[in-house]
């Protein structure tokens, strides 16, 4: 049974002289007539104003390991309560979650939950944090921010998994509510962004610089390597050099493997050798924490001390096999500080995925 659309008043828009309204959330600047939706599909002009049609509605809930977001330096081994809605403000031809992010059917919204209900469910599930994921939380920012407030009231952290494509004012409001983020840096060329995502590179770089220079949000970066499109030595070197120069050596960088999907079924999967090559390039550029993802690669999943090079957190995919970091985030061998957010480590959640049904009778 589908859930009726909500009509929640949206922020970040203004009226135009011709009777339309313009969305000011992201650089698409969608201009809408009455009844029309933006490219994201979830923000709509209704009765002369903008509404968010997916407030309180989700495509599903699941408890995951935090390493799946991926975040390797944000309370490793902890569990995260994950959920998303539908739609997206990018048009990636290689989308790995296209059934959710590209959905134009509101019937995909099978669960209904208001912010405090989500926070309560995360608390009951023993989760350290709640992640806005599966599709980009930028497009349901009002909902995500209210959930974040409810989570913080219960001592639960919040995580945004995002492409970082948004304007400055909503960016500031949104990240004021977030404790951590994983930002997709999909490539390091404007041509790639324009042709394969329908967007632009610079606003994403602006988000990364903002997070580093003006917030206390812990963030990590993920790049999905697509054979023949964003995996050349030159591009990877340029990207690594930019991260080193603008963000510093301590921002973790994840290179993940592409599998054929959506509108790029003719592109082969990413070879493991490509991930290893990319990691080597980034490490040689001076980055301290570079990881491989979507593959079994213990070397590429392990966190090592950048000073004494001893392995501190040994991983295989999302599973932690060894952990020797001190609770306050220091290397036990040489005492160096390891960048991130850490705490007591015991009974890691492991490589599990637990779907959660939000039944109305279970709500507090």
C-alpha atoms as a printed R data frame, in Angstrom:
    type eleno elety resid chain resno      x      y       z
1   ATOM     1    CA   UNK     A     1  0.000  0.000   0.000
2   ATOM     2    CA   UNK     A     2  1.470  3.335  -1.004
3   ATOM     3    CA   UNK     A     3  1.605  6.313   1.320
4   ATOM     4    CA   UNK     A     4 -0.012  9.606   0.215
5   ATOM     5    CA   UNK     A     5  2.327 12.425  -0.674
6   ATOM     6    CA   UNK     A     6  3.077 14.971   2.000
7   ATOM     7    CA   UNK     A     7  2.892 18.686   1.289
8   ATOM     8    CA   UNK     A     8  5.547 19.987   3.659
9   ATOM     9    CA   UNK     A     9  6.533 23.658   3.192
10  ATOM    10    CA   UNK     A    10  9.987 23.763   1.611
11  ATOM    11    CA   UNK     A    11 12.778 26.259   2.219
12  ATOM    12    CA   UNK     A    12 15.172 27.924  -0.248
13  ATOM    13    CA   UNK     A    13 13.032 29.257  -3.066
14  ATOM    14    CA   UNK     A    14 11.770 32.588  -4.340
15  ATOM    15    CA   UNK     A    15  8.970 33.851  -6.581
16  ATOM    16    CA   UNK     A    16  9.719 35.035 -10.114
17  ATOM    17    CA   UNK     A    17  8.001 37.985 -11.847
18  ATOM    18    CA   UNK     A    18  6.355 35.684 -14.412
19  ATOM    19    CA   UNK     A    19  4.455 33.696 -11.766
20  ATOM    20    CA   UNK     A    20  6.894 30.803 -11.548
21  ATOM    21    CA   UNK     A    21  9.083 30.028  -8.559
22  ATOM    22    CA   UNK     A    22 12.799 29.223  -8.528
23  ATOM    23    CA   UNK     A    23 14.336 26.589  -6.289
24  ATOM    24    CA   UNK     A    24 17.464 27.896  -4.535
25  ATOM    25    CA   UNK     A    25 18.573 24.616  -2.983
26  ATOM    26    CA   UNK     A    26 21.080 23.438  -5.589
27  ATOM    27    CA   UNK     A    27 22.874 24.866  -8.638
28  ATOM    28    CA   UNK     A    28 20.191 23.548 -10.990
29  ATOM    29    CA   UNK     A    29 18.043 26.563 -10.051
30  ATOM    30    CA   UNK     A    30 14.891 24.829 -11.308
31  ATOM    31    CA   UNK     A    31 12.176 27.266 -12.375
32  ATOM    32    CA   UNK     A    32  8.729 25.788 -11.886
33  ATOM    33    CA   UNK     A    33  5.188 26.444 -13.023
34  ATOM    34    CA   UNK     A    34  2.227 25.552 -10.827
35  ATOM    35    CA   UNK     A    35  2.116 21.767 -10.343
36  ATOM    36    CA   UNK     A    36  5.568 21.257 -11.848
37  ATOM    37    CA   UNK     A    37  8.386 19.380 -10.111
38  ATOM    38    CA   UNK     A    38 12.115 20.029 -10.170
39  ATOM    39    CA   UNK     A    39 14.581 17.624 -11.731
40  ATOM    40    CA   UNK     A    40 14.905 15.963  -8.312
41  ATOM    41    CA   UNK     A    41 11.188 15.058  -8.639
42  ATOM    42    CA   UNK     A    42 10.426 15.680  -4.950
43  ATOM    43    CA   UNK     A    43 10.325 19.490  -4.788
44  ATOM    44    CA   UNK     A    44  7.185 20.920  -6.361
45  ATOM    45    CA   UNK     A    45  5.316 24.182  -6.901
46  ATOM    46    CA   UNK     A    46  1.930 23.944  -5.230
47  ATOM    47    CA   UNK     A    47 -0.496 26.836  -4.619
48  ATOM    48    CA   UNK     A    48  2.247 29.298  -5.554
49  ATOM    49    CA   UNK     A    49  4.778 27.912  -3.084
50  ATOM    50    CA   UNK     A    50  7.364 25.173  -2.962
51  ATOM    51    CA   UNK     A    51  6.650 21.955  -1.088
52  ATOM    52    CA   UNK     A    52  8.685 18.871  -0.287
53  ATOM    53    CA   UNK     A    53  6.567 15.873  -1.281
54  ATOM    54    CA   UNK     A    54  8.577 13.216   0.564
55  ATOM    55    CA   UNK     A    55  8.692 14.593   4.105
56  ATOM    56    CA   UNK     A    56  8.110 11.729   6.542
57  ATOM    57    CA   UNK     A    57  8.269  9.091   3.818
58  ATOM    58    CA   UNK     A    58 11.056  6.627   3.102
59  ATOM    59    CA   UNK     A    59 12.076  3.976   0.607
60  ATOM    60    CA   UNK     A    60 13.165  1.779   3.516
61  ATOM    61    CA   UNK     A    61 15.190  1.486   6.718
62  ATOM    62    CA   UNK     A    62 18.199 -0.707   7.473
63  ATOM    63    CA   UNK     A    63 20.901 -1.129  10.102
64  ATOM    64    CA   UNK     A    64 24.360 -1.214   8.481
65  ATOM    65    CA   UNK     A    65 28.004 -1.125   9.539
66  ATOM    66    CA   UNK     A    66 29.283  2.455   9.447
67  ATOM    67    CA   UNK     A    67 32.050  1.236   7.118
68  ATOM    68    CA   UNK     A    68 29.410  0.731   4.424
69  ATOM    69    CA   UNK     A    69 28.705  4.465   4.049
70  ATOM    70    CA   UNK     A    70 31.768  4.370   3.667
71  ATOM    71    CA   UNK     A    71 33.225  5.965   6.793
72  ATOM    72    CA   UNK     A    72 36.387  4.357   8.158
73  ATOM    73    CA   UNK     A    73 37.314  7.030  10.714
74  ATOM    74    CA   UNK     A    74 33.912  7.723  12.302
75  ATOM    75    CA   UNK     A    75 33.394  5.375  15.256
76  ATOM    76    CA   UNK     A    76 34.686  2.271  13.445
77  ATOM    77    CA   UNK     A    77 32.770 -0.902  14.089
78  ATOM    78    CA   UNK     A    78 29.584  0.921  15.097
79  ATOM    79    CA   UNK     A    79 26.163  0.411  13.547
80  ATOM    80    CA   UNK     A    80 24.254  3.081  11.640
81  ATOM    81    CA   UNK     A    81 20.520  3.361  11.023
82  ATOM    82    CA   UNK     A    82 20.233  4.064   7.286
83  ATOM    83    CA   UNK     A    83 17.343  5.447   5.280
84  ATOM    84    CA   UNK     A    84 16.542  7.456   2.179
85  ATOM    85    CA   UNK     A    85 13.574  8.728   0.195
86  ATOM    86    CA   UNK     A    86 13.373  8.898  -3.607
87  ATOM    87    CA   UNK     A    87 14.679 11.131  -6.370
88  ATOM    88    CA   UNK     A    88 18.018 12.876  -6.921
89  ATOM    89    CA   UNK     A    89 19.311 16.234  -8.142
90  ATOM    90    CA   UNK     A    90 21.983 14.627 -10.305
91  ATOM    91    CA   UNK     A    91 21.418 12.538 -13.422
92  ATOM    92    CA   UNK     A    92 24.287 10.054 -13.218
93  ATOM    93    CA   UNK     A    93 24.211  7.570 -16.076
94  ATOM    94    CA   UNK     A    94 26.144  5.116 -13.885
95  ATOM    95    CA   UNK     A    95 23.926  5.371 -10.780
96  ATOM    96    CA   UNK     A    96 24.347  2.314  -8.538
97  ATOM    97    CA   UNK     A    97 21.083  3.025  -6.657
98  ATOM    98    CA   UNK     A    98 19.014  4.014  -9.680
99  ATOM    99    CA   UNK     A    99 15.887  2.135  -8.569
100 ATOM   100    CA   UNK     A   100 15.605  4.601  -5.673
101 ATOM   101    CA   UNK     A   101 17.346  7.761  -6.824
102 ATOM   102    CA   UNK     A   102 15.839  7.736 -10.320
103 ATOM   103    CA   UNK     A   103 12.386  6.726  -9.135
104 ATOM   104    CA   UNK     A   104  9.471  8.705 -10.521
105 ATOM   105    CA   UNK     A   105  6.948  6.546  -8.710
106 ATOM   106    CA   UNK     A   106  5.907  7.645  -5.250
107 ATOM   107    CA   UNK     A   107  4.817  4.052  -4.609
108 ATOM   108    CA   UNK     A   108  8.467  3.301  -3.866
109 ATOM   109    CA   UNK     A   109  7.904  5.170  -0.613
110 ATOM   110    CA   UNK     A   110  6.794  2.162   1.380
111 ATOM   111    CA   UNK     A   111  7.568  3.369   4.912
112 ATOM   112    CA   UNK     A   112  6.298  6.345   6.822
113 ATOM   113    CA   UNK     A   113  8.058  7.809   9.835
114 ATOM   114    CA   UNK     A   114  8.335 11.235  11.383
115 ATOM   115    CA   UNK     A   115 11.658 12.459  12.755
116 ATOM   116    CA   UNK     A   116 11.268 11.377  16.383
117 ATOM   117    CA   UNK     A   117 10.061  7.949  15.284
118 ATOM   118    CA   UNK     A   118 13.247  7.443  13.284
119 ATOM   119    CA   UNK     A   119 15.419  8.604  16.176
120 ATOM   120    CA   UNK     A   120 13.554  6.263  18.546
121 ATOM   121    CA   UNK     A   121 13.953  3.333  16.153
122 ATOM   122    CA   UNK     A   122 17.678  4.024  15.838
123 ATOM   123    CA   UNK     A   123 17.981  4.128  19.625
124 ATOM   124    CA   UNK     A   124 16.089  0.839  20.014
125 ATOM   125    CA   UNK     A   125 18.389 -0.701  17.399
126 ATOM   126    CA   UNK     A   126 21.461  0.330  19.375
127 ATOM   127    CA   UNK     A   127 22.819  2.515  16.570
128 ATOM   128    CA   UNK     A   128 25.515  5.097  17.180
129 ATOM   129    CA   UNK     A   129 24.315  7.204  14.260
130 ATOM   130    CA   UNK     A   130 21.628  7.731  11.623
131 ATOM   131    CA   UNK     A   131 22.642  8.036   7.958
132 ATOM   132    CA   UNK     A   132 20.735  9.854   5.237
133 ATOM   133    CA   UNK     A   133 21.665  7.693   2.266
134 ATOM   134    CA   UNK     A   134 20.453  5.573  -0.689
135 ATOM   135    CA   UNK     A   135 19.499  8.823  -2.430
136 ATOM   136    CA   UNK     A   136 20.929 12.280  -1.819
137 ATOM   137    CA   UNK     A   137 19.696 13.954   1.397
138 ATOM   138    CA   UNK     A   138 20.244 17.373  -0.157
139 ATOM   139    CA   UNK     A   139 16.881 17.053  -1.900
140 ATOM   140    CA   UNK     A   140 15.051 16.180   1.326
141 ATOM   141    CA   UNK     A   141 17.110 18.562   3.461
142 ATOM   142    CA   UNK     A   142 14.182 19.809   5.575
143 ATOM   143    CA   UNK     A   143 13.265 16.244   6.544
144 ATOM   144    CA   UNK     A   144 16.893 15.240   7.187
145 ATOM   145    CA   UNK     A   145 17.537 18.304   9.341
146 ATOM   146    CA   UNK     A   146 14.468 17.635  11.491
147 ATOM   147    CA   UNK     A   147 15.522 13.993  11.881
148 ATOM   148    CA   UNK     A   148 18.984 15.231  12.881
149 ATOM   149    CA   UNK     A   149 17.490 17.408  15.637
150 ATOM   150    CA   UNK     A   150 15.502 14.432  16.943
151 ATOM   151    CA   UNK     A   151 18.609 12.247  16.857
152 ATOM   152    CA   UNK     A   152 20.773 14.761  18.688
153 ATOM   153    CA   UNK     A   153 18.129 15.012  21.421
154 ATOM   154    CA   UNK     A   154 18.734 11.289  22.040
155 ATOM   155    CA   UNK     A   155 22.523 11.454  21.781
156 ATOM   156    CA   UNK     A   156 22.611  9.890  18.311
157 ATOM   157    CA   UNK     A   157 25.021 11.174  15.644
158 ATOM   158    CA   UNK     A   158 24.021 12.039  12.075
159 ATOM   159    CA   UNK     A   159 25.674 11.181   8.761
160 ATOM   160    CA   UNK     A   160 25.032 12.592   5.274
161 ATOM   161    CA   UNK     A   161 25.963 10.467   2.259
162 ATOM   162    CA   UNK     A   162 25.831 12.977  -0.550
163 ATOM   163    CA   UNK     A   163 27.136 14.242  -3.865
164 ATOM   164    CA   UNK     A   164 27.620 17.655  -2.252
165 ATOM   165    CA   UNK     A   165 25.719 19.510  -4.979
166 ATOM   166    CA   UNK     A   166 24.061 22.476  -3.269
167 ATOM   167    CA   UNK     A   167 24.105 26.248  -2.874
168 ATOM   168    CA   UNK     A   168 25.919 28.026  -0.050
169 ATOM   169    CA   UNK     A   169 22.979 29.108   2.174
170 ATOM   170    CA   UNK     A   170 21.316 25.682   2.355
171 ATOM   171    CA   UNK     A   171 24.776 24.102   2.641
172 ATOM   172    CA   UNK     A   172 25.415 26.054   5.833
173 ATOM   173    CA   UNK     A   173 22.031 25.219   7.319
174 ATOM   174    CA   UNK     A   174 22.258 21.552   6.361
175 ATOM   175    CA   UNK     A   175 25.749 20.818   7.658
176 ATOM   176    CA   UNK     A   176 25.057 22.638  10.917
177 ATOM   177    CA   UNK     A   177 22.944 19.542  11.693
178 ATOM   178    CA   UNK     A   178 25.442 16.885  10.530
179 ATOM   179    CA   UNK     A   179 28.203 15.174  12.507
180 ATOM   180    CA   UNK     A   180 29.771 13.370   9.549
181 ATOM   181    CA   UNK     A   181 29.519 13.107   5.781
182 ATOM   182    CA   UNK     A   182 30.762 11.040   2.923
183 ATOM   183    CA   UNK     A   183 30.912 13.186  -0.198
184 ATOM   184    CA   UNK     A   184 31.009 11.639  -3.665
185 ATOM   185    CA   UNK     A   185 33.694 13.305  -5.753
186 ATOM   186    CA   UNK     A   186 32.564 11.561  -8.895
187 ATOM   187    CA   UNK     A   187 35.499 12.639 -11.032
188 ATOM   188    CA   UNK     A   188 37.958 15.479 -11.358
189 ATOM   189    CA   UNK     A   189 36.882 16.893 -14.698
190 ATOM   190    CA   UNK     A   190 34.098 19.245 -15.692
191 ATOM   191    CA   UNK     A   191 33.542 17.197 -18.853
192 ATOM   192    CA   UNK     A   192 32.748 14.077 -16.827
193 ATOM   193    CA   UNK     A   193 30.352 15.940 -14.548
194 ATOM   194    CA   UNK     A   194 28.556 17.633 -17.410
195 ATOM   195    CA   UNK     A   195 28.245 14.605 -19.690
196 ATOM   196    CA   UNK     A   196 27.697 11.806 -17.190
197 ATOM   197    CA   UNK     A   197 25.959 13.493 -14.236
198 ATOM   198    CA   UNK     A   198 24.264 16.513 -15.809
199 ATOM   199    CA   UNK     A   199 25.939 18.702 -13.198
200 ATOM   200    CA   UNK     A   200 29.155 20.669 -12.609
201 ATOM   201    CA   UNK     A   201 32.340 19.977 -10.687
202 ATOM   202    CA   UNK     A   202 32.972 23.311  -8.954
203 ATOM   203    CA   UNK     A   203 29.979 23.283  -6.543
204 ATOM   204    CA   UNK     A   204 31.158 19.896  -5.230
205 ATOM   205    CA   UNK     A   205 34.667 21.234  -4.685
206 ATOM   206    CA   UNK     A   206 33.109 24.237  -2.922
207 ATOM   207    CA   UNK     A   207 31.265 21.889  -0.557
208 ATOM   208    CA   UNK     A   208 34.464 20.017   0.278
209 ATOM   209    CA   UNK     A   209 36.377 23.238   0.942
210 ATOM   210    CA   UNK     A   210 33.500 24.547   3.077
211 ATOM   211    CA   UNK     A   211 33.418 21.366   5.168
212 ATOM   212    CA   UNK     A   212 37.156 21.525   5.768
213 ATOM   213    CA   UNK     A   213 37.551 25.224   6.473
214 ATOM   214    CA   UNK     A   214 34.304 26.240   8.132
215 ATOM   215    CA   UNK     A   215 32.829 23.252   9.975
216 ATOM   216    CA   UNK     A   216 33.669 20.553  12.498
217 ATOM   217    CA   UNK     A   217 31.909 17.910  10.402
218 ATOM   218    CA   UNK     A   218 34.002 14.792   9.980
219 ATOM   219    CA   UNK     A   219 34.021 13.929   6.279
220 ATOM   220    CA   UNK     A   220 35.483 11.392   3.917
221 ATOM   221    CA   UNK     A   221 35.497 11.302   0.111
222 ATOM   222    CA   UNK     A   222 34.476  8.523  -2.254
223 ATOM   223    CA   UNK     A   223 35.264  8.241  -5.961
224 ATOM   224    CA   UNK     A   224 33.655  5.462  -7.975
225 ATOM   225    CA   UNK     A   225 36.246  4.523 -10.589
226 ATOM   226    CA   UNK     A   226 34.670  3.861 -13.988
227 ATOM   227    CA   UNK     A   227 36.995  2.242 -16.550
228 ATOM   228    CA   UNK     A   228 37.910  4.644 -19.328
229 ATOM   229    CA   UNK     A   229 36.032  7.599 -17.856
230 ATOM   230    CA   UNK     A   230 37.692  8.856 -14.656
231 ATOM   231    CA   UNK     A   231 40.525  6.416 -13.929
232 ATOM   232    CA   UNK     A   232 43.511  7.815 -15.838
233 ATOM   233    CA   UNK     A   233 46.766  8.420 -14.018
234 ATOM   234    CA   UNK     A   234 46.617 12.103 -14.960
235 ATOM   235    CA   UNK     A   235 43.144 12.653 -13.518
236 ATOM   236    CA   UNK     A   236 43.839 10.670 -10.365
237 ATOM   237    CA   UNK     A   237 47.080 12.582  -9.830
238 ATOM   238    CA   UNK     A   238 45.347 15.930 -10.328
239 ATOM   239    CA   UNK     A   239 42.551 14.990  -7.914
240 ATOM   240    CA   UNK     A   240 44.961 13.730  -5.262
241 ATOM   241    CA   UNK     A   241 47.077 16.871  -5.557
242 ATOM   242    CA   UNK     A   242 43.967 19.067  -5.171
243 ATOM   243    CA   UNK     A   243 42.823 17.173  -2.067
244 ATOM   244    CA   UNK     A   244 46.297 17.433  -0.577
245 ATOM   245    CA   UNK     A   245 46.525 21.161  -1.311
246 ATOM   246    CA   UNK     A   246 42.998 22.276  -0.381
247 ATOM   247    CA   UNK     A   247 41.905 19.746   2.256
248 ATOM   248    CA   UNK     A   248 45.142 18.361   3.675
249 ATOM   249    CA   UNK     A   249 46.521 14.838   4.066
250 ATOM   250    CA   UNK     A   250 44.120 13.600   6.752
251 ATOM   251    CA   UNK     A   251 40.836 13.483   4.783
252 ATOM   252    CA   UNK     A   252 40.225  9.786   4.002
253 ATOM   253    CA   UNK     A   253 39.745  8.967   0.328
254 ATOM   254    CA   UNK     A   254 37.897  5.855  -0.845
255 ATOM   255    CA   UNK     A   255 38.229  4.445  -4.359
256 ATOM   256    CA   UNK     A   256 35.332  2.081  -5.036
257 ATOM   257    CA   UNK     A   257 34.658 -0.392  -7.800
258 ATOM   258    CA   UNK     A   258 32.040  0.266 -10.481
259 ATOM   259    CA   UNK     A   259 29.692 -2.443 -11.678
260 ATOM   260    CA   UNK     A   260 27.617 -2.049 -14.864
261 ATOM   261    CA   UNK     A   261 24.281 -0.436 -14.046
262 ATOM   262    CA   UNK     A   262 21.532  1.953 -15.179
263 ATOM   263    CA   UNK     A   263 22.596  3.511 -18.501
264 ATOM   264    CA   UNK     A   264 26.193  2.265 -18.548
265 ATOM   265    CA   UNK     A   265 25.699 -1.460 -18.940
266 ATOM   266    CA   UNK     A   266 28.290 -1.513 -21.720
267 ATOM   267    CA   UNK     A   267 31.154 -0.501 -19.397
268 ATOM   268    CA   UNK     A   268 33.065 -3.368 -17.740
269 ATOM   269    CA   UNK     A   269 33.475 -3.671 -13.971
270 ATOM   270    CA   UNK     A   270 36.444 -1.943 -12.397
271 ATOM   271    CA   UNK     A   271 39.462 -4.274 -12.157
272 ATOM   272    CA   UNK     A   272 41.011 -4.627  -8.712
273 ATOM   273    CA   UNK     A   273 44.294 -3.481 -10.233
274 ATOM   274    CA   UNK     A   274 42.734 -0.096 -11.044
275 ATOM   275    CA   UNK     A   275 41.790  0.441  -7.408
276 ATOM   276    CA   UNK     A   276 45.283 -0.479  -6.278
277 ATOM   277    CA   UNK     A   277 46.837  1.847  -8.862
278 ATOM   278    CA   UNK     A   278 44.599  4.724  -7.770
279 ATOM   279    CA   UNK     A   279 45.438  4.113  -4.117
280 ATOM   280    CA   UNK     A   280 49.152  4.126  -4.875
281 ATOM   281    CA   UNK     A   281 48.851  7.440  -6.737
282 ATOM   282    CA   UNK     A   282 46.988  9.076  -3.867
283 ATOM   283    CA   UNK     A   283 49.401  7.765  -1.237
284 ATOM   284    CA   UNK     A   284 52.379  9.017  -3.249
285 ATOM   285    CA   UNK     A   285 50.689 12.436  -3.427
286 ATOM   286    CA   UNK     A   286 50.907 12.539   0.368
287 ATOM   287    CA   UNK     A   287 47.433 11.497   1.507
288 ATOM   288    CA   UNK     A   288 47.551  9.524   4.742
289 ATOM   289    CA   UNK     A   289 44.392  7.436   4.491
290 ATOM   290    CA   UNK     A   290 43.435  5.944   1.127
291 ATOM   291    CA   UNK     A   291 41.111  2.960   0.816
292 ATOM   292    CA   UNK     A   292 39.714  0.590  -1.789
293 ATOM   293    CA   UNK     A   293 36.026 -0.325  -1.696
294 ATOM   294    CA   UNK     A   294 33.528 -2.881  -2.999
295 ATOM   295    CA   UNK     A   295 36.305 -5.500  -3.063
296 ATOM   296    CA   UNK     A   296 38.068 -7.898  -0.715
297 ATOM   297    CA   UNK     A   297 41.395 -6.119  -0.222
298 ATOM   298    CA   UNK     A   298 42.873 -6.232   3.261
299 ATOM   299    CA   UNK     A   299 45.757 -3.921   2.363
300 ATOM   300    CA   UNK     A   300 43.385 -1.398   0.791
301 ATOM   301    CA   UNK     A   301 40.985 -1.559   3.727
302 ATOM   302    CA   UNK     A   302 43.486 -1.198   6.544
303 ATOM   303    CA   UNK     A   303 44.069  2.001   8.510
304 ATOM   304    CA   UNK     A   304 47.777  2.420   9.240
305 ATOM   305    CA   UNK     A   305 49.563  5.002  11.333
306 ATOM   306    CA   UNK     A   306 50.991  7.674   9.000
307 ATOM   307    CA   UNK     A   307 53.989  8.089  11.336
308 ATOM   308    CA   UNK     A   308 55.181  4.571  12.204
309 ATOM   309    CA   UNK     A   309 53.146  2.769   9.504
310 ATOM   310    CA   UNK     A   310 51.928  0.055  11.888
311 ATOM   311    CA   UNK     A   311 48.477 -1.366  10.989
312 ATOM   312    CA   UNK     A   312 45.871 -0.099  13.463
313 ATOM   313    CA   UNK     A   313 42.507 -1.173  12.019
314 ATOM   314    CA   UNK     A   314 42.638 -4.216   9.741
315 ATOM   315    CA   UNK     A   315 39.556 -4.625   7.556
316 ATOM   316    CA   UNK     A   316 38.230 -7.021   4.963
317 ATOM   317    CA   UNK     A   317 35.432 -5.208   3.135
318 ATOM   318    CA   UNK     A   318 33.160 -3.990   5.987
319 ATOM   319    CA   UNK     A   319 34.496 -6.438   8.583
320 ATOM   320    CA   UNK     A   320 37.073 -5.361  11.163
321 ATOM   321    CA   UNK     A   321 39.534 -8.178  11.904
322 ATOM   322    CA   UNK     A   322 41.971 -6.296  14.154
323 ATOM   323    CA   UNK     A   323 41.694 -3.037  16.114
324 ATOM   324    CA   UNK     A   324 44.471 -1.488  18.182
325 ATOM   325    CA   UNK     A   325 43.675  2.244  18.191
326 ATOM   326    CA   UNK     A   326 43.358  3.876  21.611
327 ATOM   327    CA   UNK     A   327 39.888  5.204  22.592
328 ATOM   328    CA   UNK     A   328 41.076  8.798  22.177
329 ATOM   329    CA   UNK     A   329 42.356  8.116  18.659
330 ATOM   330    CA   UNK     A   330 46.092  7.625  19.141
331 ATOM   331    CA   UNK     A   331 48.478  5.066  17.722
332 ATOM   332    CA   UNK     A   332 49.421  2.722  20.607
333 ATOM   333    CA   UNK     A   333 52.877  2.180  19.091
334 ATOM   334    CA   UNK     A   334 54.165  5.735  18.627
335 ATOM   335    CA   UNK     A   335 51.451  7.933  20.143
336 ATOM   336    CA   UNK     A   336 50.590  9.792  16.951
337 ATOM   337    CA   UNK     A   337 47.096 11.219  16.598
338 ATOM   338    CA   UNK     A   338 44.932  9.442  14.005
339 ATOM   339    CA   UNK     A   339 42.448 11.782  12.327
340 ATOM   340    CA   UNK     A   340 38.798 10.946  12.908
341 ATOM   341    CA   UNK     A   341 36.167 10.407  15.586
342 ATOM   342    CA   UNK     A   342 36.844  7.457  17.839
343 ATOM   343    CA   UNK     A   343 35.794  5.959  21.168
344 ATOM   344    CA   UNK     A   344 35.686  2.703  23.072
345 ATOM   345    CA   UNK     A   345 35.810 -0.259  20.704
346 ATOM   346    CA   UNK     A   346 34.043 -3.491  21.615
347 ATOM   347    CA   UNK     A   347 31.797 -5.998  19.868
348 ATOM   348    CA   UNK     A   348 31.952 -4.501  16.352
349 ATOM   349    CA   UNK     A   349 28.724 -4.679  14.376
350 ATOM   350    CA   UNK     A   350 30.444 -6.595  11.614
351 ATOM   351    CA   UNK     A   351 29.478 -7.253   8.010
352 ATOM   352    CA   UNK     A   352 25.709 -7.403   8.467
353 ATOM   353    CA   UNK     A   353 22.658 -5.721   6.994
354 ATOM   354    CA   UNK     A   354 19.446 -5.750   9.013
355 ATOM   355    CA   UNK     A   355 16.279 -4.417   7.321
356 ATOM   356    CA   UNK     A   356 13.970 -2.585   9.731
357 ATOM   357    CA   UNK     A   357 10.184 -2.484   9.369
358 ATOM   358    CA   UNK     A   358  8.671  0.699  10.746
359 ATOM   359    CA   UNK     A   359  5.250 -0.640  11.760
360 ATOM   360    CA   UNK     A   360  2.915  1.995  13.079
361 ATOM   361    CA   UNK     A   361  2.102 -0.025  16.185
362 ATOM   362    CA   UNK     A   362  5.814 -0.106  17.067
363 ATOM   363    CA   UNK     A   363  6.155  3.658  17.134
364 ATOM   364    CA   UNK     A   364  6.508  5.280  20.532
